Amino acid sequence: MNLTPLLFVATRTARVNLSRLIWIAWHNRGLPLQAVMPMVSDQPMVSAPLLCLGRTCPAYLLSLLGSALRAAGYSTMFLYGRDSQFDNMNGFLSANSFDQVLDRKDFSSVHAGTKWGIFDHAVFDRTLEELDKSSKPMFLTLFTTSNHQPWSIPPEYEAATPNFPDTLYRQGDVHRSMAYVNQALGEFMEKAARHEWYDNSVFVFIADHGLTVHKSPLAKVQNAHIPFVIYAPGLSLEPRIIDKPVSQVDVAPTVLGLIDYPLPYTFFGQNALAAVNGVACKIIGGEAFWLQDDYLYFERFGQEAKLFKIQKSLADTFEQIPSNSSLFNTYQKNFRSYLQTGSDQVKAFGKVNN
């Protein structure tokens, strides 16, 4: 589970009859299904042990953004430049409300790439084709792979992509790869603006996790800072930045709130554009990080727990709060309640064999 303290919403005044939802998820490292699940299902990865991600294990029927949009008349599609059998992504997505899952085999063999998938610009072009073909409102999720080791760039983009210095753990190569993806994404948006469905679309940009650049004792939560950007050219909203914690589970209810979703729904997160306060949770390697208000609760399961007051931002210093204080007890209970609720919610959903 990753978080971003800033949600940026960019809009232009136009029509509000939305016909397209385009979801672009950047992938850097790690297990793709664990990265995708919180973003498309609104389920926190606090209950990952309950989910069997292997090829022969059952998929869990979860509360999914795709199922909510299908109920409102949208078709649903997932685009991925690699083999979707990897990590049982196809099984999970097909069992959980995605009408179509297009992967490497659905692209021409002329498209180059890396072991992680074909280069992103080709996937962006295919996205435009699929959106043009749709005769009904569509929810399309695009999972990129190019900003991933070995940080390669397609030959046709070499000359236009600047070089960056190696300052930290091959960051030059990383930044150059991101510059390519940024250019390809800009080209995609420019092309999209020429299509009829553009003004009636919402573009959501989200990542699965950040790069490992911070080395402080609480680096794992600092490195979890990711982008979450919404661009809605057809909505009459002022551009704004949300300066409270927002996590991946908040994306689905935020988008549904943004499009005035007409049906009742139940999701784990909250509409970040309407919420007064925000929370975010990250669990990795037996360690948990709970961000709420101006406090960061840390727990190493079975060993220790600490509470910190954030001075200004995640990049600043932390003041430790005594473990015998009422504040400590409050945030510990909040985190553990969240953890238990996530576990119970996943258990409550049925299973379907792949």
N, C-alpha and C positions, 0 to 999 in steps of 0.2 A: 504494500500500500504506500503510495507516495502522496505528497502534498505540495501545494503551492500557496504561499501567503498572498499572492496577487492573482486575481482573475481580471483579465482585460476584456472588455466588451466594446467592439467597434461596430457601429451601425450607420446606415444612411436612411433618410426618410424616403419611403416609397410604399408600394403595396404590401399588404400583410397576408395575402393569400398564399401561404407557404406550400410549395409542392416538392421541395427537395431538402433532405438533411444529409449533409456530407460530413463524415466523421473521419478525421485523419489522425492516426495514432503513430507517433514516432517510436521505433524500437531500437534500443542500444545493445543491451546484453541481457542474459538471463533466460528463463523459460517463457516462451511467447504466451502460452495459455494463462500462466499466472499473471502475466502483464495485461492481457486482454480482459480477463474475467471481471476485475473491478470496474472497468470502464464500460462494458456493454451489459453487465448483469446487475450492477449496483450492489454487489455483494463484496464485503471486505474480505481480504485474504487472511483474516484472523482465524478462519476455519479451514485453512488449506489442508491439514491432515485428513479432513473428512472427505476431500475430493480426490478421487483416484484419477490421475491424469494419464495413465498408461493406455495403450492401444486396446487392451482386452478388458479394461475396467468399465463399469457403468458410468454414464454421464448423468448429471443431476439436473432435473428440471427446475430452473431457478426463475426468480422474478427478473425479467430481462427488459431492457429498453426496446428491443426488437419486438417482443410480444405485445408491449403496450402500443407501439406504433402500428403493428399489424391489425390490432383491434380497431384502430382508427382509420383503416383503409390503406396503409402504406405497404408497399412491397419492401423486402429487406434483402440486402446483399452484402457479402464480405469479400473484399479483394485483398489478396496476399501474393507477393511475388515468389514465394517459396512453396514447397510441397506442404499442403495443409494437413497431411497425415502426421507431420511432425508434432509430437507432444499431444496427439489426439485432438488438435484444434478443430478438424472437420467434424469429428464425432460430437464434440461439445457444442459447436455452433449449430449443426444441423438439428440436434436434439433440443436446442433452445432458441427456436423462432427465427432462424435465418433461412429464407427461401432458397438462396443460392450461395455457394461458397466457391469462388473462382480462385485458382492458384496457378502455379507455374505451368502446369500442363495445358492451361487454357490460353496461354500466350504463344506467339510465334517463336520458333526456335532461333530466329535471327536476333532476338533480344539477348544482349550480353548481361552479365552480372557477376555475382560472387556466390560462394556456397550458401549464403543466407538468402539469396533471391535475385531476381533481375533488378536492374537499376531503376530507381524510383521514377524517373521521368517517363519511362515506358508504362509504369503502373498508373501514373497520373493521366496519361493520354487515354489509356483504356477506361479510366473512370469517366472521362468525358463521353466516350462512346456509349457506355452503359447508361449514363444519365439521359442521353439523347434518345435512346431506344425505349425508355420506360414510358408507358402510357398512363401511369397512375402515380400518385405521390410515392416517393421513394426514400428509404433510409439506407444509405450506403456507407459502410465502414471500410476504410482503407488503412492497411497496416504496412508502414514503410520499413525497409530493411537496410538501405544504403548507408545510413549513419551508424555503422556497425563494423567491428573488425572484419577485414583488414583495412578499413577506411579507404577503399578504392574509389576511383572516379572514372566514369566512362570516357573513352578517348575523345569523343566530340566535345566534351566539356573541359578538357585539360587546359587549353589556352585561355579560357575565360575565367578559370578558377584561380584566385590568388594563392600564393604560398604564405605560410605562417611559421614563425619560429618554434623550434622544439624547446619549450620552457619547462614542461612538466609531463612526464609519462607519455611521450609521443603526442602531446597536445597539438603540435603543428599539423600532423596528419588528421587528427580528430577534427580540428577546426576547418581544415580544408574540405574534408568530407561534408561537414555541416554547411559550408559555403556552397557546395554543389547542390545539396538538397534544398537549401534556401533559394537558389536560383531556379531549380526545377519547380519548386512550389510557386514561386513568383510567376513563372511562365504558365503554370496551371491556372492560377487565378486570373491572369490576363486573358487566357483563352476562354475560361468559364464566363467572363464578363460579356463575351460576344454571343452567348447562348440565351434563348428565350427564358429558360428556367432560372437564370441567375438571380434576378431580383426577388424571386420567390423562394430563395434558399437560405439556409443557415449553415455556415461553415464552422465546425468545431475542431480546434487543434489541441491535442493533448499528448503527453508522453507517458511512457511506462515508468521511467526512472531517470535520474540525472547521472552525470559523470562523477567518478570518484576523484574529487579535487581537494576537498577539505580533509585535514588530518588532525583536527582537534578531538578531544575525548568524546564529543557528541557529533562527530562528523557524519555518522550514518543518517541523522535527521537533516543535517545541512545539505548533504549530497542528494537528498530526496526532493529537493526543490525543483519543480518541473514547470513548464509552461502550460497554461490553460487559457486559450484565447477563443473567443466567440466573435465571428464576423457575420453580421446579418444585414445585408444591403437593403432588404425590404422592410425592416422594422423601424418604427418611429421612436427610437430610444436615443438618449444622449450617450456618447462614449463615456465610459467610466472604468475605474480601477477599484476592485474590491480588495481592501487591505486587511482582511481577516483570514484565518486559516481556511483553506478549501482543499478537499481531497478528491480522489477519483470517484468515490461513491456518490459525490454530490453532482456529478456531471449529468446523470440521467434526469433527476428531478429538476435541475436547473434548466435543461433544454425543454422539458415538458412544460415548465412554467413559462418559458419564453415564447412558446408557440400557442399558449392558451389551450393546452390539451383538454379535450371536452369530456373525457371519461374519468371515473375515479381510479386511483392507483395507490399502491403501497410500495414505497422504496425505503431502503436503509438510510440513504443520505438525505440531504435537504436542499432546497432551492437556494443557492448561494446569493442570488440577486435579491431575495426577500428575507433571508435569515438575519437575525440581529447578531448572533454570535456564531463562530465557526469552530469546528473540531477536526482533527486529523489524526490518523493512527498508522503507525508503521511497525510491522513485526518481521524480524529477519534474524536467523541464526540463534534463536532462543532469547532474543532481546526485543523489548517492546518500547516504543516511543509514542507518547500520547500528548498531543499539542492542543491546548484549550485555553482560551483567553490569552493571557500573557504568561502562561505557565507551561513548562515541559516536564511531564512525568516520565521517568525511565525505570524500567524493571527488567532485570536479568532473572528469568524464571528460576525459582528455587534457590536464589543466591542473594540478591540485593534489590533494593528499590530506592529511588531518589526523586526529589522534586526540585525543579529549578525555576527561578523567576527570570524571564527574558528581559534584559535591560531595554533594548531598542529593537533589535531584529535578530534573526537566527545567526547572523554573522558577528554579533557582539558577544560580550561576556555574559555569563550566567551566574546568578546568585543562588546558592543552594539553600533550600528551606528545610528546617529541622523535621525529622521523621516523626516526631511526637506532637506535631502541630495539627490543628484542625484543618488547615489548608491541605496538608499532606494527605490526611484521611479522606478529604472530599474528592481530590483528584484521583487518588487510588481507587476509590469506589466507582467513580465515573468510568475510568478505564476498564475495570473488571466487569462492570455491568455491560459495557459495550462489547467486550470480548464474549461474554456469556450469551448475549442477545444474538450476536453474529453466528455463534455455534448452534444455538437453538433454531435459528431461522433456516439454516441450511439443512438441519436434520428434519425440519418440518416439510420440506419439499420432497416429492416422489422421485424415484429413480427410473431410468429407462435403459435397457441394454442396448449397446451399440450394434 
